[in-house]
Amino acid sequence: MTITEVRGFWNTNPCQSDLSSEQDRRRYFQDIAKRRYQGREWHVPVVAQFTAFDGKDVLEVGCGIATDGFEFAKNGARYVGVDLTPRSIELAKERFRLFGVPGRFEVSNAEERLPFLDNSFDHVYSFGVIHHSPAPEKIVREIYRVLRPGGTLTVMLYNRSSINYYVEIMFLRKIFRWCLLPAFMSGLLAAATGFDRWKLEGHREMLKKKLTKEQWISMNTDGPFCPLARVYDRREAAILFKDFEKVRQEIWEFNVDHWSFIGKAIPASMANWIGRRWGWHRMIYARKP
């Protein structure tokens, strides 16, 4: 898998850009933020601590359309966002321009070299990005380079030790994928479960191919055409961030939407309890020595 393929997928499908169909552009971005922070990712403001970096230099690696970046910037951070894809940067710039919030953006491949001097930032944030890279260890080295001594990072990686990985991706979906074989089943399952029909049809197309384990994991994270996604357990994440100090890990996010009517019956308190133990988001917090 090449970085060109990864860039092509995410440039065509900027993360979160499909969360709203509002025609008014201000309302479009506001709706995306509302759906993100008041939906299943309510925990993002908790882990990101948007208000904690007033007057600090903050870099977001893989900013996408800068939903989170906007929160850092409007709360006083000197914010810089980089992304692999030009389309995401266009949307991020539009968001900041519409709301009159200062920020700087760069199209950059963080695997190679970020366009910043050593020791440039107080904090680096990256939510759900590094695990899509063919060379995540190179990105982590770049994060280390651009952080100032004593600077901090917050990173989200997909969690191997999760219900989503072991129960959904590696067990249930492998069993029930064959239900998609009849042509009518994509529409029927979409109506019954609320899953996106285009995703189900994409998975049906993949039944014709012999997939590696890596390909199977990738297509079951961010849609059937996602070229690459990795998962990390506690040990694997610790190795990735071994050059940092005070490394701390947390688990968040159990998506009840994946469980149809069963998910609707799970109380929010129970979903949160499950998410803190076997959730899909492995949060990494650390400091540069």
Residue, then its C-alpha position, 0 to 999 in steps of 0.5 A: m500500500t502506497i501513500t499515493e493510494v491513501r492520499g487518493f482515498w482521503n482526498t475523495n472522501p474528506c473525513q466528516s465532510d459527509l456528516s451534513s447536507e446543509q446548503d448554507r456553508r456556515r450551517y454546514f460546518q456548524d452541523i458537522a461539529k454538532r453531530r461530532y460532539q453531540g453524537r457518539e464522539w462526545h468524548v472528543p472535547v474531553v480527551a482533546q482539552f481544547t481550552a487548555f492551550d490558550g496562547k500555545d503553538v498547536l499543530e494538528v497532524g492530519c487535520g482533515i476539515a479542521t473540526d477539532g482544529f477550529e475548537f483549538a483556535k477559537n479557544g486561543a491556540r496559535y493553531v497550525g493544521v497539516d493534511l496529506t490531501p488538498r481537498s481537506i485543506e481547502l475545506a479547513k481554510e473555508r471553515f476558518r475564513l467563514f468564522g473569522v478565526p485565525g489559523r495556518f494550513e499546509v498540505s504536507n506528507a508527515e511521513e517525509r518531513l513536516p515543513f517546520l523547524d525543530n522544536s516549533f510547537d508546544h502541543v501536537y494533536s492527531f485524532g484517527v490519522i496515524h493508523h492510516s499511514p504506510a509508515p506511522e513510525k516516521i510520522v511519530r519521529e516527525i512529531y517528536r522533532v517539531l515538539r519543544p522539550g516538555g511539549t505534549l501530544t494527544v493521539m488517537l489510534y484504533n484499538r485492537s483490544s476492542i469489541n469493534y475489532y475482535v467481535e465485529i470485524m474479526f468475527l461477526r462480519k466474517i460470518f455475516r458477510w455472506c448474507l450480502l451475496p444475494a443482490f437484494m440483501s444490501g438494500l434490505l440490510a440497510a433498511a433493517t439496520g440503518f447501515d449505509r447502503w453504499k458501504l454494504e454494496g461495497h462490501r458485497e463487491m469485495l466478496k469476489k476478492k481474496l483479501t489479506k488480513e490487512q485488507w480485511i481490517s482496512m475495509n472494515t474501519d472507514g468503509p469498504f474502499c479504505p486502502l489502509a488502517r491499522v489497529y494497536d494494543r497497549r504494547e504496540a502503542a507503547i512501542l510506537f511512542k517509546d521515545f516519549e516520556k510519561v506515556r499514558q493510554e486511555i480507551w474510549e468510544f463504543n458505537v451503539d449504532h453498529w448494533s442496530f436495535i440492540g444498540k438502541a436498547i443499551p443505556a448511555s451509561m452502559a455504553n460509556w462503561i463499555g467504551r472505557r474498557w473495550g472501546w475503539h479509540r485508544m488515546i495516547y498522551a505523552r511528553k517530549p523529554 
